Structures are given as C-alpha cells and as structure tokens.
C-alpha cells in the first residue's frame, strides 16, 4: 500500500502575482483534475480527504488522514474503467483505500463524487523542497495559490516565504485546502 506523509504550506495569490511568478520560471505546466468524494452532509471532509486524481492519463485514488504534522496519504492507482464504474455506477474501487475506509467505519454506500477541480500546475525544485504554482478552476470560479512541500512544516513555510520574497510577492498563508475551498463554494 503506497503511503506517504504530505507536509506542505500554501499561500493564496492573485492572477497578476501568478503570471509574475510563472514568467520568471522556465518550467512546463501540466493539468490535473481532482474528483472529490464525500457524503451528502460533507461529514467525511471534516476529518479526511478523499479524491480521485486524473493526471498524465492515469487515475489515482487517495485518502488523506490528518497526522501529527501534515497528512498521511494512502494512494492507489485505479483504471479508467474503475473510475467510470464509480462515477456512473457508484461501485467503489477495491483495494487499500477501500479497506482503510472500512476500518474507519465510514459507510462506502453514502459516498459519491460531489465536485471536480481542474488545476494547471507548474512544479519547481527549490532548496530540497517542491514548489507548486497552481491555477484552479471549479464551479465557475478560478483561484491561484503557491504550495511548498517539504520534510517539515517549518522548512516548507520558510522555503515558501523565501521563494515568494524572491518573486516580490507577499506571503499570505492559506489554510484552506482545495477540497475545503470547493465545499465552501458549494455551500455559498
């Protein structure tokens, strides 16, 4: 079961800052689509994150669980048929994620794909951290953020602040995940 610890910090930026940062980076961007899964009252997302990500022609099912620092991610590759079967027929893919959800006493039958977000992402290696510059579109809304993933929250935060300072962009911490922003927009 592929499990990793994700430790990251984020900053919201505006479109002008996004373009400014991208113009100074010579990296290719790629697109990913996140399909978010929850139940009708969004109670799963209060403690966990569950999504299917489509990137580079492949699907990955991910369950995120809060950890002492960051989030523990359980990742499972699924086929296009498994994705379509879940999206259209509500048949949850078998495997590690399904087993963990059952261990957590979450009713699989109550879960469904409630929304999607398309993100154009540019990744940059920076001080042994990973900087991701994102433009995300969902529900007729677009937002921009910069994430820094590293081996500790302190390092991620310091590296993100330094990166943004070098790009002449003020650091404004963003504590809302993409999932939380999507849910907030749905509830508005």
JODA-V669688 format. One record per residue. RES is the residue in three letters. NEAR is the number of other ideal C-beta (glycine too) atoms within 10 Angstrom. D_CENTER is the distance of its C-alpha to the mean C-alpha in Angstrom with 1 decimal. Layout:
RES_NEAR_D_CENTER, RES_NEAR_D_CENTER
//
This chain:
UNK_10_19.4, UNK_11_16.7, UNK_12_15.4, UNK_12_13.9, UNK_12_13.3, UNK_14_10.3, UNK_20_12.0, UNK_18_10.7, UNK_24_11.9, UNK_22_11.2, UNK_21_13.8, UNK_15_14.1, UNK_25_16.6, UNK_12_18.7, UNK_11_19.5, UNK_10_22.5, UNK_20_20.7, UNK_21_18.1, UNK_13_21.0, UNK_14_22.9, UNK_22_20.4, UNK_17_19.9, UNK_9_23.7, UNK_10_24.2, UNK_14_21.9, UNK_8_23.2, UNK_13_20.1, UNK_7_19.1, UNK_14_16.1, UNK_12_14.3, UNK_13_12.6, UNK_16_9.8, UNK_15_9.7, UNK_22_7.3, UNK_19_10.0, UNK_23_9.5, UNK_25_12.4, UNK_23_14.6, UNK_16_18.3, UNK_9_20.4, UNK_9_20.4, UNK_15_16.7, UNK_12_18.1, UNK_20_15.7, UNK_20_12.8, UNK_9_15.3, UNK_11_15.0, UNK_19_12.2, UNK_22_8.9, UNK_21_9.6, UNK_21_8.4, UNK_23_10.0, UNK_16_8.6, UNK_17_11.6, UNK_14_12.1, UNK_8_15.6, UNK_6_17.3, UNK_12_15.8, UNK_21_13.8, UNK_19_11.9, UNK_24_11.7, UNK_20_9.6, UNK_24_10.8, UNK_20_9.6, UNK_14_12.7, UNK_11_13.7, UNK_12_15.9, UNK_6_18.6, UNK_12_16.5, UNK_20_12.7, UNK_18_11.2, UNK_15_12.8, UNK_17_10.8, UNK_20_13.1, UNK_16_12.5, UNK_21_15.0, UNK_12_15.9, UNK_19_17.3, UNK_11_19.8, UNK_11_19.8, UNK_10_22.5, UNK_19_20.5, UNK_19_17.8, UNK_12_20.6, UNK_15_22.5, UNK_21_19.7, UNK_14_19.0, UNK_9_22.7, UNK_7_24.5, UNK_12_22.2, UNK_12_22.8, UNK_19_20.0, UNK_19_19.7, UNK_11_21.8, UNK_15_20.8, UNK_16_19.2, UNK_22_16.4, UNK_15_19.2, UNK_13_21.5, UNK_18_19.3, UNK_20_18.7, UNK_12_22.5, UNK_8_23.1, UNK_12_21.2, UNK_6_23.6, UNK_18_21.0, UNK_10_22.7, UNK_12_21.1, UNK_9_23.4, UNK_12_21.9, UNK_18_18.4, UNK_14_17.5, UNK_17_15.0, UNK_16_15.2, UNK_17_13.1, UNK_17_11.2, UNK_23_9.4, UNK_14_10.5, UNK_21_9.3, UNK_16_12.0, UNK_16_11.1, UNK_19_13.8, UNK_17_13.7, UNK_16_16.7, UNK_9_18.2, UNK_15_19.6, UNK_13_21.8, UNK_9_20.4, UNK_23_16.8, UNK_16_14.1, UNK_23_13.5, UNK_16_10.9, UNK_23_12.3, UNK_21_10.4, UNK_20_12.2, UNK_19_10.4, UNK_15_12.8, UNK_19_13.1, UNK_12_16.3, UNK_6_18.5, UNK_12_16.5, UNK_11_15.1, UNK_21_13.5, UNK_20_13.1, UNK_20_11.5, UNK_25_12.0, UNK_21_10.1, UNK_27_12.3, UNK_19_11.7, UNK_22_15.1, UNK_13_17.3, UNK_12_17.9, UNK_14_16.6, UNK_12_19.9, UNK_17_19.6, UNK_23_16.1, UNK_19_17.4, UNK_16_20.7, UNK_20_19.4, UNK_24_17.2, UNK_16_20.2, UNK_15_22.5, UNK_21_20.5, UNK_20_20.4, UNK_11_24.1, UNK_11_25.0, UNK_17_23.5, UNK_10_25.5, UNK_18_22.5, UNK_10_22.6, UNK_16_19.9, UNK_13_18.6, UNK_11_16.2, UNK_17_13.2, UNK_8_12.6, UNK_14_10.6, UNK_15_6.9, UNK_20_5.8, UNK_21_7.1, UNK_14_10.1, UNK_19_10.8, UNK_23_11.1, UNK_19_13.2, UNK_10_15.2, UNK_15_16.0, UNK_13_17.2, UNK_7_19.3, UNK_7_20.9
//
